[in-house]
Amino acid sequence: MFRFGKRATKRGGRSRRYQPKRRFGCESLELRAMLSGVVNVDVVGGNLYIYGDGSNNQVEIYQNPAVGSFHISSPDDTLFTFNGVNPPTFQQLDVNGVINDIEVYLEDGNDTFRFLGRPAGGRSSVQQNLYIENWDGSNVNEIIDTLVNGYFEVYKDPTSSGYAELLIRDSKIIGYTDIDNFGNGEGDTKTTIDNSILEDYLEIYNPYGSNTVDVLSNSQFGTGQFIDPAQPIIYIDNDGGASRISFAGSSQVAGPGTTTVYGAIEIFNGFNPEGTLNYLTLQSVNVLGYIEVVNYDGDTKTMVLDTTTGSSSVVPPGGSFVIENEDGYDTFEMKDSDIPWGLYIDNDFGGEGQRNYGSATSIVDSSLGGLLNPLSDYAFELYGDDGADSVTISGSTLAAGVYLDLYDGQNSATLQNSSMSGFEYYGGNGDDIVTIDNTTILYYVYIYLYEGADELHMMNMDYATQWPSILLDIVEIDGGLGVDTLTGAKPPANVYQNFEFELP
């Protein structure tokens, strides 16, 4: 006989916490005193330096046909000096001998910096590293049709605040990408990665504010030296406020035909105010490694559509998709997706059922746990709180067990037109409703409804093919205290306890 996940040992789930990541940065050169409205351009030792001032500077740069030669201009009235000679000033200029890094310091003001492809076609190329430092004000940086052969960093000065926006489009970055918008800890941000290749890891640090991260058009992450699915290729840390993170591609088949992450994703979202959401969407993407999402206090919504996560055969213990939410109402929706190493959701992270916000979880037409042991593992494991927690599994295949621990509250679980190796349901005090409709459960069933006017509905069940053998495995169903109702056809054994009403 097999026994899995007894209540005394399972309640509370895992304990995972944020681990600070290693931070990177560049030591900037001493900035020259500049006249207002003028940008100085220096070439020193093969490095290109672009220095702004406290005005609203707009700078555009692209590579000339010759290696190491760049054209610098502005779409507004920003003027340029070269190597500190002032006057004269230029509306545009060409610089040569840039064979190393490019560093940009536009200082205070509402600044815009654009790195563009060559006008005649083809990517501009940064020979080594690209570094951009933002100060106070609204800062917009765009990297379009550009190859960065080293690392790429965008950094907000720690004494500064203001809006920060970054666009990476049709570009390729060989080294790591580090986007540090934190500054003094406040400000809205937007980061867009569109049809681009980031061969090393991506790290994003955002301050408290409204933070948006969009990954679009079949972008690729970690296609260079990092191909280990256990290696966090994407790391996003939003300090707080409402966050919206989305990954969108063309299909769930890994490769250049869709957005693909050749490693793991880790996301940490801080407190978000009442009336806002921490929103995560994965649509038509493939993630070879695990996904871990930690949401601190606030409401959350996660949507997984036509997506594969944990597609590699090597994934760390704990499942390929882990979501841990603190206080707040949490929604999870999955459709037409595959999680071969399992899904773990804790909607009461650290609270052990003591909160009462509730949650809603839906898994439709999906496959979970295809690489797990059907007798000892869980394809889907979920913890609720003391609010109303609802779970729906419809038209799905779960190759290992399903474990639901929903604590107190008006909870419900519906299994419809699905199959799974086992089913465990633990309610608490409250009126629970469990419905099993035309669903195959292969090896074991535990249903403990505890105190309350609970209902168990067995519908459209063929026990010759859809119910585990009573002689070989375990079926334990207990309505607990309260006036409980059992409806539907029952298997040929008396395994039901404490049901006051039994209806055909």
Rosetta blueprint (number, residue, H / E / L):
1 M L
2 F L
3 R L
4 F L
5 G L
6 K L
7 R H
8 A H
9 T H
10 K H
11 R L
12 G L
13 G L
14 R L
15 S L
16 R L
17 R L
18 Y L
19 Q L
20 P L
21 K L
22 R L
23 R L
24 F L
25 G L
26 C L
27 E L
28 S L
29 L L
30 E L
31 L L
32 R L
33 A L
34 M L
35 L L
36 S L
37 G L
38 V E
39 V E
40 N E
41 V E
42 D E
43 V E
44 V E
45 G L
46 G L
47 N E
48 L E
49 Y E
50 I E
51 Y E
52 G L
53 D L
54 G L
55 S L
56 N L
57 N L
58 Q E
59 V E
60 E E
61 I E
62 Y E
63 Q E
64 N L
65 P L
66 A L
67 V L
68 G L
69 S L
70 F E
71 H E
72 I E
73 S E
74 S L
75 P L
76 D L
77 D L
78 T L
79 L E
80 F E
81 T E
82 F E
83 N L
84 G L
85 V E
86 N E
87 P E
88 P E
89 T E
90 F E
91 Q L
92 Q E
93 L E
94 D E
95 V E
96 N L
97 G L
98 V L
99 I L
100 N L
101 D L
102 I E
103 E E
104 V E
105 Y E
106 L L
107 E L
108 D L
109 G L
110 N L
111 D L
112 T E
113 F E
114 R E
115 F E
116 L E
117 G L
118 R L
119 P L
120 A L
121 G L
122 G L
123 R L
124 S E
125 S E
126 V E
127 Q L
128 Q L
129 N L
130 L E
131 Y E
132 I E
133 E E
134 N E
135 W L
136 D L
137 G L
138 S L
139 N E
140 V E
141 N E
142 E E
143 I E
144 I E
145 D L
146 T E
147 L E
148 V E
149 N L
150 G L
151 Y L
152 F E
153 E E
154 V E
155 Y E
156 K E
157 D L
158 P L
159 T L
160 S L
161 S L
162 G L
163 Y L
164 A E
165 E E
166 L E
167 L E
168 I E
169 R E
170 D L
171 S L
172 K E
173 I E
174 I L
175 G L
176 Y L
177 T E
178 D E
179 I E
180 D E
181 N L
182 F L
183 G L
184 N L
185 G L
186 E E
187 G L
188 D L
189 T E
190 K E
191 T E
192 T E
193 I E
194 D E
195 N L
196 S L
197 I E
198 L E
199 E L
200 D L
201 Y L
202 L E
203 E E
204 I E
205 Y E
206 N E
207 P E
208 Y E
209 G L
210 S L
211 N E
212 T E
213 V E
214 D E
215 V E
216 L E
217 S L
218 N L
219 S L
220 Q E
221 F E
222 G L
223 T L
224 G L
225 Q L
226 F L
227 I L
228 D L
229 P L
230 A L
231 Q L
232 P E
233 I E
234 I E
235 Y E
236 I E
237 D E
238 N E
239 D E
240 G E
241 G L
242 A L
243 S E
244 R E
245 I E
246 S E
247 F E
248 A E
249 G L
250 S L
251 S L
252 Q L
253 V L
254 A L
255 G L
256 P L
257 G L
258 T L
259 T E
260 T E
261 V E
262 Y L
263 G L
264 A E
265 I E
266 E E
267 I E
268 F E
269 N E
270 G L
271 F L
272 N L
273 P L
274 E L
275 G L
276 T L
277 L E
278 N E
279 Y E
280 L E
281 T E
282 L E
283 Q E
284 S L
285 V E
286 N E
287 V E
288 L L
289 G L
290 Y L
291 I E
292 E E
293 V E
294 V E
295 N E
296 Y L
297 D L
298 G L
299 D E
300 T E
301 K E
302 T E
303 M E
304 V E
305 L E
306 D L
307 T L
308 T E
309 T E
310 G L
311 S L
312 S L
313 S L
314 V L
315 V L
316 P L
317 P L
318 G L
319 G L
320 S L
321 F E
322 V E
323 I E
324 E E
325 N E
326 E L
327 D L
328 G L
329 Y L
330 D E
331 T E
332 F E
333 E E
334 M E
335 K E
336 D L
337 S L
338 D E
339 I E
340 P L
341 W L
342 G L
343 L E
344 Y E
345 I E
346 D E
347 N L
348 D L
349 F L
350 G L
351 G L
352 E L
353 G L
354 Q L
355 R L
356 N L
357 Y L
358 G L
359 S E
360 A E
361 T E
362 S E
363 I E
364 V E
365 D L
366 S L
367 S E
368 L E
369 G L
370 G L
371 L L
372 L L
373 N L
374 P L
375 L L
376 S L
377 D L
378 Y E
379 A E
380 F E
381 E E
382 L E
383 Y E
384 G L
385 D L
386 D L
387 G L
388 A L
389 D E
390 S E
391 V E
392 T E
393 I E
394 S E
395 G L
396 S L
397 T E
398 L E
399 A E
400 A E
401 G E
402 V E
403 Y E
404 L E
405 D E
406 L E
407 Y E
408 D L
409 G L
410 Q L
411 N L
412 S E
413 A E
414 T E
415 L E
416 Q E
417 N L
418 S L
419 S E
420 M E
421 S E
422 G E
423 F E
424 E E
425 Y E
426 Y E
427 G E
428 G L
429 N L
430 G L
431 D L
432 D L
433 I E
434 V E
435 T E
436 I E
437 D E
438 N L
439 T L
440 T E
441 I E
442 L E
443 Y E
444 Y E
445 V E
446 Y E
447 I E
448 Y E
449 L L
450 Y L
451 E L
452 G L
453 A L
454 D L
455 E E
456 L E
457 H E
458 M E
459 M E
460 N L
461 M L
462 D L
463 Y H
464 A H
465 T H
466 Q H
467 W L
468 P L
469 S L
470 I L
471 L L
472 L L
473 D L
474 I E
475 V E
476 E E
477 I E
478 D E
479 G L
480 G L
481 L L
482 G L
483 V L
484 D L
485 T E
486 L E
487 T E
488 G L
489 A L
490 K L
491 P L
492 P L
493 A L
494 N L
495 V L
496 Y E
497 Q E
498 N L
499 F L
500 E L
501 F E
502 E E
503 L E
504 P L
